[in-house]
Amino acid sequence: MKILTKQDLWDSVIGGSILATGGGGIAPSIERFNATVSHVFEKKLECKLVNIQDIPNDSCVFYGIGAGGGIERELKNKYMAYPSYADLFINGFDPLKFIKYQIKEKKFLLNSWSEIPDGEWENTTEKKLVELIGEKPFAYCPSEIGPNIWGQLLNAARKGKPVVDCDTAGYRAVPELSLTSLNVMNVTIVPAVLATVWGDMLIYEKVLSWQRFEDINRFVAAISGGEASGLMSIEGSILKESVIHGTVSKAIAIGRAVREAREIGKDTIEAILHVTGGYKLFEGKIVSFIREDKYAFAWGETRLDGVGQFADHTFEIWFKNENQISWLDSEPYVTCPDPINIVDSKTGQGLSNFYQQDFQTGREVTVIGLKCADIWRTERGLKIYNPRHFGFDIPYTPIQKFFE
């Protein structure tokens, strides 16, 4: 078990932003990060990262089942939980306070038994799951890697529990709950508990499939301001066979390499490529960035014009929360499940599709592609996660084929 330092956590923000394929939220401001982390470290709480092989086979590990993204204007008018992604992720916006304001100002007709939501809405899911299975968690398992993995580590520290050094997306973020290694390995979902910031709680006793589970949770998120979250439990022995190992450590290592490169004036892109073993797909300037929020997702396209060795070439990316499909000179290129990451060419900062300001016209960026986790290249893995899942009649071509 490793005890993480404050520097490790900030490195996880840097590395997580790079690996997040444009999704997974937005990196916090350094001010918000310092303020939040300081509260935890001042209380002498420890952020623990545990190797998956050290998880007892008969223990239970709690796994987050959050769903979230953009919602259309009509739903925002009725259920908005936060004004913008920047407010929520960067500035530490308080959705609970805003929800109470919404309830008061919109004069929702409540019942005599109605309960105004409180700050424990997320903790209630864990309390209920413990009640259902009769066991407390040994640790917590990340669902994906992104800029906010530090928040999961802090939440676990507050409960005196470790986070497992793994994830179920494969050192990337994904837009749907069904795009998980747990689905590939046929891991059972129920019982699961879902909650919203409005104070609702749903308990799953039976669900048809992982895709049906995603669809139900997504619509709950859409009518809850764009977010719903909860937990399910996985037995230690099953977890070991169903996740991608060492991915939190990988994010920290990437973040450390980029930070150190910045400090001594070295090339951050080369640092990323060296640590990840990735491929430089493109270098260019942002020409356009179009995003539409609906169905609790952020959808859109990013277009780049090439510079340097890529001059006179174009690059396009389609995203659904995360970057999924790319085209080089209008021809299909690297696609999901291989991760496609856009980073600032000078600083190595990972860009987030949830943050419009990241995509200012003319910004010089580099697109880095990685080989996906092996589990996605299995027969069932590719049935679950491929371009056709998103409606594109494009066959999946492993990224390394473009560089042979």
Buried (B, 14 or more C-beta within 10 A) or exposed (E): EBEBEBEBBBBBBBBBBBBBBBBBBBBBBEEBBEEBBEEBBEEEBBBBBBBBEEBEEEBBBBBBBBBBBBBBEEBBEEBBBBEBBBBBBBBBBEBBEBBBEBBEEEEEEEEEEEEEBEEEBBBBBBEBBBEBBEEEBBBBBBBBBBBBBBBBBBBBBEBEBBBBBBBBBBBBBBBBBBBBBBBBBEBEBEBBBBBBBBBBEBBBEEBEEBBEBBBBBBBBBBBBBBBBBBBBBBBBEBBBEBBBBBBBBBBBBBBBBBBEBBEEEEEBBEBBBEBBEBBBBBBBBBBEBEBEBBBBBBBBBBBBBBBEEBEEBBBBBBBBBBBBBBBBEEEBBBBBBBBBBBBBBBEBBBBBBBBBEBBEEEBBBBBBBBBBBEBBBEEEBBEBBBBBBBEBEBEBBBBEEBEE
